[in-house]
Amino acid sequence: MSNHEDDRKAMQERMAARVAAQKMFAETELPVIRQRGKVALFRLLPVAMSDTGQSSVVTRFLLGLYNGRRFPFDMTELRRLDRALILDCLAVLEMDWLPEMEVHRYFENGSALFEQMADRFRQE
């Protein structure tokens, strides 16, 4: 075999391995990431709707995922959260990395709910 054929075969093997790894990720890890993110999202919403120092950070974080152009979010704000809330934010962010749907769509009347949060955010 020539070097060119060896290179081509090696490249095909790498591509096949990459495809197999992506398939395994989609079948095993992605459902867990999505479930963990969804549970975290449902824990974060009541925090965002409350009136605490941490709620304003969670509100801005969720709004940033909802519409990052309208609601830019400074990631250093996460430092203001306790560990449990940071972990929930990270789980939601990981879920939103390969979104099944937009974050507001996980909730009944999610668009109205997130716009209500946006109105509260603008009043702060």
C-alpha positions in Angstrom: 0.0 0.0 0.0 1.2 3.5 -0.7 1.4 6.3 1.8 -1.6 7.9 0.2 -3.7 4.8 0.6 -2.5 4.4 4.2 -3.4 8.0 5.0 -6.8 7.6 3.4 -7.5 4.4 5.3 -6.4 6.0 8.6 -8.6 9.0 7.9 -11.6 6.7 7.2 -11.0 4.8 10.5 -10.8 8.0 12.4 -14.1 9.2 10.9 -15.8 5.9 11.6 -14.6 6.1 15.2 -15.9 9.6 15.5 -19.3 8.7 14.1 -19.5 5.7 16.5 -18.5 7.9 19.5 -21.2 10.5 18.5 -23.8 7.8 18.2 -22.9 6.3 21.6 -23.0 9.9 23.1 -26.5 10.5 21.6 -27.8 7.1 22.8 -26.3 7.1 26.3 -25.1 10.4 27.6 -27.4 12.9 25.9 -30.6 11.6 27.4 -29.1 11.8 30.9 -27.8 15.4 30.2 -31.3 16.4 29.0 -33.1 14.8 32.0 -30.7 16.3 34.5 -31.0 19.7 32.8 -34.8 19.6 32.7 -35.0 18.8 36.4 -32.6 21.6 37.2 -34.6 24.0 35.0 -37.7 23.2 37.0 -35.8 23.9 40.2 -34.4 27.2 38.9 -37.7 28.7 37.7 -39.2 29.2 41.2 -35.9 30.8 42.3 -36.1 33.2 39.4 -39.7 34.0 40.2 -38.9 34.8 43.9 -37.4 37.9 45.4 -33.9 37.1 46.7 -30.4 38.3 45.8 -29.8 35.0 44.0 -33.1 35.2 42.2 -31.9 38.2 40.1 -28.9 36.2 38.9 -31.0 33.1 38.1 -33.5 35.3 36.3 -30.7 36.9 34.1 -29.2 33.5 33.5 -32.5 32.0 32.2 -33.3 35.1 30.2 -29.8 34.9 28.6 -30.6 31.4 27.5 -34.1 32.5 26.3 -32.7 35.3 24.2 -29.1 36.2 24.6 -29.2 39.2 22.3 -31.9 40.9 24.3 -30.6 39.7 27.7 -26.8 39.4 27.7 -25.5 37.6 30.8 -22.2 38.1 32.5 -21.0 34.6 33.5 -19.1 36.0 36.5 -22.5 36.7 38.1 -22.8 32.9 38.8 -20.2 33.5 41.5 -23.0 35.1 43.6 -25.0 31.8 43.7 -24.7 29.0 46.2 -23.3 25.7 45.0 -26.6 24.0 44.4 -27.8 26.8 42.1 -24.6 27.0 40.2 -24.8 23.2 39.6 -28.4 23.6 38.4 -27.3 26.5 36.1 -24.5 24.3 34.7 -26.9 21.4 34.1 -29.3 23.7 32.2 -26.4 25.2 30.2 -25.2 21.7 29.3 -28.7 20.7 28.2 -29.0 23.8 26.1 -25.7 23.1 24.4 -27.5 20.6 22.1 -31.1 21.8 22.7 -34.0 19.5 22.1 -36.1 22.7 22.5 -35.7 26.2 23.7 -35.7 26.6 27.5 -39.0 28.5 27.7 -40.8 25.7 25.8 -40.4 23.3 28.8 -43.1 25.3 30.6 -46.8 25.7 29.8 -47.2 29.3 28.5 -43.4 29.5 28.6 -43.2 32.5 26.3 -45.5 34.5 28.5 -43.7 33.3 31.6 -40.3 34.4 30.3 -41.6 37.7 29.1 -43.0 38.2 32.6 -39.5 37.5 34.0 -38.2 40.0 31.4 -40.6 42.7 32.6 -39.4 42.1 36.2 -35.8 42.2 35.1 -36.3 45.6 33.4 -37.8 47.0 36.6 -34.8 46.0 38.8 
